[in-house]
């Protein structure tokens, strides 16, 4: 599993934009300035839609005030689903919606979650990272079923 001090792996993923999906290089997207990356098990799932993503959208101005250049939401969903979720949640420009459709990036971080037995495939654990110039400076991984350390308010407290 990735840890504090590690560099973020470089790979190609997709970002949901208002104009549709576009390719993004994680080294470029996450490698410059201060970035808060949070990951959810899935778009449109209960805690993710009711609390996790909305918290970051609502508190985006506070993150910016604390020097965060970018907030990124990661899920093991395709870019079309991430785009629909962003629209449903009225994300606008506050959060970049990063699609890890095959869980390749999530696996490279060592933070995958096997939900095959529950019919959901391989997903991401719920977690959040603070990344400065491509290096992890804070790592908050939730216990299974938890929603404490990776929520927006908790991440603001670490900055």
C-alpha positions as CSV (number, residue, x, y, z in Angstrom):
1,X,0.0,0.0,0.0
2,X,1.2,3.5,-0.8
3,X,2.5,5.4,2.2
4,X,3.5,8.9,3.2
5,X,6.6,9.9,1.3
6,X,5.8,7.8,-1.8
7,X,5.5,9.3,-5.3
8,X,2.1,8.9,-7.0
9,X,2.2,6.3,-9.8
10,X,2.1,7.7,-13.3
11,X,-0.5,6.3,-15.6
12,X,-3.3,7.3,-18.0
13,X,-6.9,7.5,-16.7
14,X,-10.0,9.3,-17.8
15,X,-11.4,12.5,-16.4
16,X,-15.1,13.4,-16.7
17,X,-15.5,17.0,-18.1
18,X,-18.5,19.0,-19.2
19,X,-17.4,18.3,-22.8
20,X,-17.2,14.5,-22.1
21,X,-14.4,12.2,-21.1
22,X,-10.8,13.2,-21.7
23,X,-7.6,11.3,-21.0
24,X,-5.5,12.5,-18.1
25,X,-2.0,11.6,-17.0
26,X,-1.9,11.1,-13.2
27,X,1.7,12.5,-13.1
28,X,0.3,15.8,-14.6
29,X,-3.0,15.8,-12.8
30,X,-1.6,15.0,-9.4
31,X,2.0,15.9,-9.7
32,X,2.0,19.7,-9.4
33,X,1.1,21.8,-6.4
34,X,-1.1,20.7,-3.4
35,X,-3.8,18.2,-4.3
36,X,-6.4,16.4,-2.1
37,X,-7.4,13.1,-3.7
38,X,-10.2,11.2,-2.1
39,X,-11.6,7.9,-3.3
40,X,-15.0,6.3,-2.9
41,X,-16.1,2.7,-3.5
42,X,-18.6,3.9,-6.2
43,X,-20.5,6.7,-7.8
44,X,-24.1,6.9,-6.8
45,X,-23.6,4.7,-3.7
46,X,-25.3,5.9,-0.5
47,X,-22.4,7.3,1.7
48,X,-20.5,8.5,-1.3
49,X,-23.5,10.4,-2.7
50,X,-25.0,11.6,0.6
51,X,-21.8,12.6,2.4
52,X,-18.4,12.0,0.9
53,X,-18.5,13.9,-2.4
54,X,-21.0,16.6,-1.1
55,X,-18.6,17.4,1.7
56,X,-15.7,18.2,-0.6
57,X,-18.0,20.2,-3.0
58,X,-19.4,22.3,-0.1
59,X,-16.0,22.8,1.5
60,X,-14.0,23.4,-1.7
61,X,-13.5,27.2,-0.9
62,X,-12.0,26.3,2.5
63,X,-9.6,23.8,0.8
64,X,-8.6,26.6,-1.6
65,X,-8.1,29.0,1.3
66,X,-5.7,26.4,2.9
67,X,-3.6,26.3,-0.3
68,X,-5.1,23.3,-2.0
69,X,-4.8,23.7,-5.8
70,X,-7.1,20.9,-6.8
71,X,-9.5,18.4,-5.2
72,X,-9.9,15.1,-7.1
73,X,-12.5,12.4,-6.6
74,X,-11.5,8.9,-7.7
75,X,-13.8,6.0,-8.2
76,X,-13.6,2.7,-10.0
77,X,-16.3,3.7,-12.5
78,X,-16.1,4.8,-16.1
79,X,-15.9,8.5,-17.1
80,X,-19.5,8.6,-18.3
81,X,-20.7,7.4,-14.9
82,X,-18.4,9.9,-13.2
83,X,-19.7,12.7,-15.5
84,X,-23.4,11.8,-14.7
85,X,-22.6,11.7,-11.0
86,X,-20.9,15.1,-11.2
87,X,-23.9,16.5,-12.9
88,X,-26.3,14.9,-10.4
89,X,-24.2,16.3,-7.5
90,X,-23.7,19.7,-9.0
91,X,-20.0,19.5,-8.7
92,X,-19.2,22.1,-11.3
93,X,-15.5,23.1,-11.2
94,X,-15.0,22.4,-7.5
95,X,-13.9,18.8,-7.9
96,X,-12.1,16.9,-10.7
97,X,-13.9,13.6,-11.3
98,X,-11.2,10.9,-12.0
99,X,-12.4,7.6,-13.5
100,X,-10.4,4.5,-12.8
101,X,-12.6,2.2,-14.8
102,X,-10.4,-0.9,-14.6
103,X,-9.0,-0.2,-11.1
104,X,-5.5,-0.1,-12.4
105,X,-4.5,3.1,-10.5
106,X,-6.3,1.9,-7.4
107,X,-4.4,-1.3,-7.5
108,X,-1.1,0.5,-8.1
109,X,-1.8,2.4,-4.9
110,X,-2.6,-0.9,-3.1
111,X,-6.0,0.4,-2.0
112,X,-8.3,-1.9,-3.9
113,X,-11.4,-3.5,-2.3
114,X,-12.7,-6.8,-3.5
115,X,-16.5,-6.6,-3.6
116,X,-16.9,-9.4,-6.1
117,X,-19.0,-11.5,-3.7
118,X,-21.4,-8.6,-3.4
119,X,-21.7,-8.2,-7.1
120,X,-19.7,-5.0,-7.3
121,X,-16.4,-6.2,-8.7
122,X,-13.1,-4.7,-7.6
123,X,-13.5,-1.2,-6.2
124,X,-11.5,1.3,-4.2
125,X,-11.3,1.5,-0.5
126,X,-12.6,4.7,0.9
127,X,-9.5,6.9,1.5
128,X,-8.0,10.4,1.1
129,X,-4.5,11.6,0.3
130,X,-2.8,15.0,0.4
131,X,-0.3,15.1,-2.4
132,X,2.4,17.8,-2.7
133,X,4.2,18.0,-6.0
134,X,3.4,14.3,-6.7
135,X,4.5,13.0,-3.2
136,X,2.0,11.7,-0.6
137,X,2.2,13.9,2.5
138,X,-0.9,12.6,4.3
139,X,-2.8,9.3,4.0
140,X,-6.1,8.5,5.5
141,X,-7.6,5.1,4.9
142,X,-11.0,4.1,6.3
143,X,-11.7,0.9,8.2
144,X,-14.2,-1.2,6.3
145,X,-17.6,0.5,6.5
146,X,-16.0,3.6,8.1
147,X,-16.5,7.2,7.2
148,X,-14.3,9.3,9.6
149,X,-10.7,9.9,8.5
150,X,-11.3,10.6,4.8
151,X,-14.3,12.9,5.0
152,X,-13.8,16.5,3.9
153,X,-13.8,18.0,7.4
154,X,-11.2,15.5,8.6
155,X,-8.9,16.3,5.7
156,X,-9.3,20.1,6.3
157,X,-8.1,19.5,9.8
158,X,-4.9,17.9,8.5
159,X,-4.0,20.9,6.3
